[in-house]
Amino acid sequence: MNRSITAIVPVLLAPLVAQAGVIRHDRDDSLYRGLADEPQYASSLAIHSGGQPHCSGTLVARDWILIAGHCTLAPDLTAVLGDGRSFSVAEVVVHPDYEPNQVSMDDLALLRLDLPVSGLTPAVRYRGDDEIGHVATSVGYGATGDGLIGVVADGGTRRAGRNVIDSEDFLFGTEDTLMTDFDNPLDPGFSLIGDATPLDLEYLPAPGDSGGSMFIDVGGQTMLAGVHTAVGLLGRIPNHFFTYGDVLLFERVSRYNDWIDGVIPEPSPIALLAVGALFKLRRR
């Protein structure tokens, strides 16, 4: 059995911007869309470039979004919330160690919005160090398909699915990146790492899901633990890409909290009052 990685690619591929995530072939798509609509994942949003779906991201402060660094290589970025509200990007801050020609290396960026977002609670970032073994919920707006056929182009619908966080990134030898794989319910031999038994809503983020959210539940609280950055294509199903057996690499938020904290200023009490007042005005 050949388990070599034939390609490592960013989860973003501009021509394949579509509905989100590759799902199990034996599960109804409505289950994945329903999971994405659960309120604890509301901080996940879409990033558009030139008015078209491009990447995914997570609201981590009232006016800041955390995404993948390679998402910022496209022009004219806007953030689109699940309720359809759109916000312009006023500032882009890319991680200082990110190199555009590298895959899954400090691949993070922060977007400052032109206005604070009202009526939506930002994600709580995980600050521990025991992510491995947790069940993670991935949320994004990228391409869709199923594990047997891979991605297909379609409209932009939000989806979510679940995987066990299997290991640190042994491909690049860094603890700053974690990995999951897309287990095949028909053949456990497709599994590269961890337990070969797929979860009920096993999943693989796909093109357009770059920058998307990976949440874990800790002590009854949903926390942001990862940011989608790249997929390792194993080529296990000939002539199909983003299929069973492929692996997801995602940046480990806990390793970047100091950088994020250094970019996002603490909100002042006056600013918090102003956001509350704006929300009340919009509701009237």
N, C-alpha and C positions, 0 to 999 in steps of 0.2 A: 504494500500500500504506500503510495507516494504522498507524503504529508508536507512536501516542501511548499513554501509560499511562492506562487508564480508571479504575483504582483501585489504591491502595496499601493493603494490609490487613495487620494482624499475622498471623503464621502460626497463631496460636491463635484458633479459633472453637469455643467451648465445646460447642455441640450436635453438632459433627462430630468427636468424639473416637473414633478407630478405629485400624485397622492403619496402619502407617507408610508414608508417601511415595507419590507418584504415579510410576508406572513406565512404561517403554516398552510400547506395546501389543503389540509383537512379541517380547517377552522373557518367559520363564517367571518367575513370582513367586518360585519357590524359589531362584533365583539371587540375588535381592536379600536374601532372608532368610538365605541362606548367607553372603553377604558380611558381614552384620551380626554373625554369630556368630564371625567371626574374632577371635582373642584380642587383637589390637592395638587393638580397639575396645571392649573390655570395660568401660572407664570410663564409657561412655554408659549412662544409666539413665532411668527414667520418673519423672515427678512427678505425684502424685495430689492431688486436692482433694476433701475429703469422701469419700475412699475410691474415687473414680472417676478414670480417666485424664484428665490435664489438660494437661501439658506434657512436655518432655524436658529433660535436663540432663547435665552432665559432672562426675564426681568429679575435683577438682583438688587436693585434699589429703585426708588420712584422714577428716576430718570436715567438709569444705567442698565444696559443689556450686556450679558456675557455671551460671546460667540467664539467660533474658531477663527484663528488668525487668517487662514487662507480665504475666508469669506470676505475680508476687507479688500481683496485685490480687485473686486468689481466696483464700478462707479455707482453713484446716485443711490445710496442705500436708504431704505425706509423700513420701519418696524410696523407690522400689522398684527394687531391683537386678535384673539379668537372671536371677539364681538364685532370685528370689522374696523375698529378705530385705527387710524394710521398716524404715525409720528415720524417727523423728519429727524435725521441724524445730524447733530450739531458738531460732534467731535468723535474722532476715532483714535483710540489708544491701543496700539499693538504691543504685545509682550516684547520687551527689549531683546530677548534672546531668540525670538522667532526668526527663522530664515525661510523665505518663500520657497526655496528649492528643496527644503527638507520636509519629510513626511513625519507627522506625529512627534515633533520636537518643539516643546513650548508653544504649541499651536493655539494660542488664545489671544483674544482682543476684547476690549470694552468699547461699547458705543454709548455716548452721551446723547440723550434725546433733547429736542428743542423745548419740550414741555414735560413736566412730571406727569406720570400716569396716575389717574385717579380711579378709585373703585377696584383696584387689583393689588393684592398683597404680593410683594416680591418674595422670591424663593429664599428659604433659609439655607445657607451653605454649610455643608458638613465639615467639621473641624477635627474629626478623629483620625485614626489610622488603621481601622480594621474593616475596610470595605470588602475585601476578598471573602467570598462565601455568602454575601448578601444577595438577595434577589433585587435586581435593579429594574426600574421601569423607564424605558426610553420613550421620548416623545419628540415628534418632528413633523415636518411638512413636505418631505422629499418624495422620491419615486416609490412606486409600489409594484407588487407582483407576488409570486409565491415561491416557496423554496425549491420547487422543481423547475420552474421556467425562468426565474430571475425577474429583473425589473421590466416594466412596461410603462410607456409614457401615458399620462392621463392628467386630469385636473388637480387642483391643490387642496387636498383634504388632510386634516390632522389625524394622525394615528398614534397609538402607543402599544408597546408590547413589552415582554419581560424575558430576562435572561439572568442566570447566575453569574456574578462576577467571579471569573475562574482564576485569574492569576495576574501578576505584574507582567509588564511587557518584556518578554524574553527575546523578541525580535531585535529590538534596539538596545536592550540591556539597561532600561531605565525604570526606576520605581515611580517616576512621575506620570507614567501611562499605565492603564490597566486594560485587561482584555476579557472579552466574552466570545463564545462561538455559537453558531446557529446549528443546533442539534437536529438531526434528521430522524423523524419518528419511524421511518421505514428501514433505517440502517444505522445502528449505533457506531459502525466503523467510520462514519463521516466525522465523528467528534474528534477534534484536535486536542482539546484541553478540558479538564474537569469531567464531571459526570456526563455520560452520553444520553441520559434520559431528558427529552425536551420538556420544558414547562408547558402548561396548557396554552398560553399565548406566546410561545417562543417566537423570536423576532430578529430581524437584522435591519438596522438603519441603512438607508440607500442614498443614491445621489439626491442632493437637496436637503438631506438631514444633517449636513455638516453644521456644527455649532449647537445642535439640539441637546436636549436635557436628558440626563440620567439621574433618576431619583432613587433613594433608598429610604426605608422606614427604620427609624431608630427611636426606641422608647416611645412609640406611638406618634412620632412626628415625622413628616415627610421632608427630606432634606436633599438638596442638590449635591450630588457626589461626582458627576462627570459631565464632560462636554464631548460630543461626538467629533472625531477628527479624521479617522481613516478606516478603510476596510481592507483586509488581506484577502485577495482572491485566490482560492486554492485550485480552481478549475476542476472541481470534482464532477461536475455535470458538463460534458463537452458542449461548446458553443453557447453556453449560458453563463451569465455573470450575476453576482449577488444571489447566490443560491445556498442550499444546505452545505454545511462544512466550512463556510467562510468565517472569518473572525473580524470582530470589531475592536478597534483601538480607540480609547477615549482618554482625554486629559483628566488627571486626578485633581479635582478642585481643591482638596485638602492641602495639596502641595503648593498651591498658588494663592492661598488666602492672604498671605502677607503682601503680595504684589497687588491683589485686588483692593485690599484695605488701604494701600498707599495711593491708589488712584481715586477711589470713591471717597469723597469727603463725608464726614458725619453730618447728617441734617441738623440744622439748628431748630430750636423750638418754634421760632417764628415761621420758618419754612414749612414745618409740619402743620401748623395752624392754617397757613395759606393754602396748602393742598387740601385740607379738610373743607375749607370754605369754598374752594373751587368745585369740589365734588358735590357739595350741597346745592350750589348754583346750577350745575349741570342736571341734577335730578329734578329740579323744579320745572 
